[in-house]
Each structure stands twice: as C-alpha cells, then as structure tokens.
Amino acid sequence: MSDISTDKYRDEFRDLGVSRVRNELVLRRWHKDKLSAARLWVERQDVGDWVASHRDSKPKPPRSQSKKKILGYVIFAFGLILAAERLLTMLR
C-alpha cells in the first residue's frame, strides 16, 4: 500500500524529520504533489508512533451486559426510594 509519490520523497522527509515536514505542510511552500506526499508520510509516522506506544498496553475488557443491567436496576430502585421519601415528607 505504498504510494509512488510518497516513495519519491521518502528519503528527503526522513532526513528532515516529522516536525520539519509538518512545518513545511503548514507553510505550504511545496507543490501539490509533494504536499500530499508529505501529508501521507506524516500521518503514517503518527500512526506508527501511536501503535508503538500502545502495543504493550492491555485492552480494556468490555463491560458485560449483566453488569449494565444490574446498575440500571440499582439506579431505578434508588430513584423510587428517593421519590417515595419526598412524597411522604410532602404528605406530613
């Protein structure tokens, strides 16, 4: 999945580094083809850095549906108790 235009400038981008290439993107001094290749290259570097930093972290287990259901019942019961208490204080 390599882009020919990105391959054409890869060594130059690597020599400049991510921050310098990002600065050139902001300044828009390059022609359109080089800007689009630079944008792709920076995005790939960012994704690679993100993957490397999150490789060792454990994924969070999904919350089970039964826990969500129980939590819903607890909140509902608390609401009923609170409503009954307010109703009884109003009737006194």
Secondary structure, DSSP 8 states (H G I E B T S, - for coil): ---HHHHHHHHHHHHH-HHHHHHHHHHT-S-HHHHHHHHHHHHHHHHHHHHHHHSSS-------HHHHHHHHHHHHHHHHHHHHHHHHHHH-
